[in-house]
């Protein structure tokens, strides 16, 4: 992970883009990229979304890469360890969604 962070930092530095990478701008860019993922899946059935043709999957992979890069960049800008944040969130989610209550249903934890 650290190697990828360093590559992204170098890429940004070489292009003098640090000036544009405020947390606000990074979140907006991240949102745009997530919307591009959504666009690829919009109007597909559940089954179609699970069985994408190779060319569509390749396009989706590119967009997912963009999302991940922007998310890494946002975390780097805010000095957040992304892997640690995810691990901590999973611990919180396990408490909010105990198996005996959450298994097989899509209700939010506040609904049970």
C-alpha positions as CSV (number, residue, x, y, z in Angstrom):
1,X,0.0,0.0,0.0
2,X,2.8,2.4,0.9
3,X,4.4,1.8,-2.5
4,X,1.2,2.8,-4.2
5,X,0.8,5.9,-2.1
6,X,4.3,6.9,-3.0
7,X,3.6,6.4,-6.7
8,X,0.5,8.5,-6.5
9,X,2.4,11.2,-4.6
10,X,5.1,11.2,-7.3
11,X,2.6,11.3,-10.1
12,X,0.9,14.4,-8.5
13,X,4.1,16.1,-7.7
14,X,5.5,15.8,-11.3
15,X,2.4,17.5,-12.6
16,X,2.3,20.2,-9.9
17,X,-1.3,19.1,-9.0
18,X,-0.9,19.4,-5.2
19,X,-2.4,22.9,-5.5
20,X,-5.7,21.4,-6.7
21,X,-5.9,18.5,-4.2
22,X,-7.7,20.0,-1.3
23,X,-9.9,17.6,0.6
24,X,-12.9,19.4,-0.9
25,X,-11.7,19.0,-4.5
26,X,-10.7,15.4,-3.9
27,X,-14.1,14.5,-2.5
28,X,-15.8,16.1,-5.5
29,X,-13.5,14.2,-7.9
30,X,-14.2,11.0,-6.0
31,X,-17.9,11.5,-6.3
32,X,-17.6,12.0,-10.1
33,X,-15.7,8.8,-10.4
34,X,-18.2,6.9,-8.3
35,X,-21.0,8.2,-10.6
36,X,-19.1,6.9,-13.6
37,X,-19.1,3.4,-12.0
38,X,-22.9,3.8,-11.5
39,X,-23.3,4.9,-15.1
40,X,-21.9,1.6,-16.3
41,X,-24.4,-0.4,-14.2
42,X,-27.4,1.9,-14.6
43,X,-30.4,0.1,-16.2
44,X,-28.9,-3.3,-16.0
45,X,-30.7,-6.1,-14.2
46,X,-29.2,-7.7,-11.1
47,X,-28.1,-10.6,-13.2
48,X,-26.6,-8.5,-16.0
49,X,-24.6,-6.5,-13.4
50,X,-23.1,-9.7,-12.1
51,X,-22.2,-11.0,-15.6
52,X,-20.6,-8.1,-17.4
53,X,-19.0,-8.8,-20.8
54,X,-15.2,-8.5,-20.7
55,X,-15.1,-5.0,-22.4
56,X,-17.6,-3.6,-20.0
57,X,-15.7,-5.2,-17.0
58,X,-12.5,-3.6,-18.3
59,X,-14.2,-0.1,-18.4
60,X,-15.6,-0.7,-14.9
61,X,-12.1,-1.7,-13.7
62,X,-10.7,1.6,-14.9
63,X,-13.3,3.6,-13.0
64,X,-12.8,1.5,-9.8
65,X,-9.1,2.3,-10.1
66,X,-9.9,6.0,-10.4
67,X,-12.1,5.8,-7.2
68,X,-9.3,4.0,-5.3
69,X,-6.7,6.5,-6.4
70,X,-8.8,9.4,-5.3
71,X,-9.7,7.8,-2.0
72,X,-6.0,7.0,-1.3
73,X,-5.1,10.6,-2.2
74,X,-7.9,12.0,0.1
75,X,-6.6,9.8,2.9
76,X,-3.0,10.9,2.3
77,X,-4.1,14.6,2.3
78,X,-5.9,14.1,5.6
79,X,-3.3,11.8,7.1
80,X,-5.7,8.9,7.4
81,X,-4.5,5.3,7.2
82,X,-7.0,3.9,4.8
83,X,-6.5,0.2,5.8
84,X,-6.7,1.1,9.5
85,X,-9.9,3.2,8.9
86,X,-11.5,0.3,7.1
87,X,-10.5,-2.2,9.8
88,X,-11.9,0.0,12.5
89,X,-15.1,0.5,10.6
90,X,-15.6,-3.2,10.2
91,X,-15.2,-3.6,14.0
92,X,-17.9,-0.9,14.5
93,X,-20.1,-2.6,11.8
94,X,-19.9,-5.9,13.6
95,X,-21.3,-4.4,16.7
96,X,-24.0,-2.5,14.9
97,X,-25.0,-5.5,12.8
98,X,-24.8,-8.6,14.9
99,X,-25.2,-11.8,12.9
100,X,-28.3,-12.9,14.8
101,X,-30.1,-9.7,13.9
102,X,-28.7,-8.8,10.5
103,X,-28.3,-12.1,8.8
104,X,-30.5,-12.2,5.7
105,X,-32.1,-8.8,6.0
106,X,-31.2,-5.4,4.7
107,X,-32.6,-3.3,7.5
108,X,-30.5,-0.6,9.0
109,X,-29.3,-1.2,12.5
110,X,-31.6,1.4,13.8
111,X,-34.6,-0.6,12.6
112,X,-34.0,-3.6,15.0
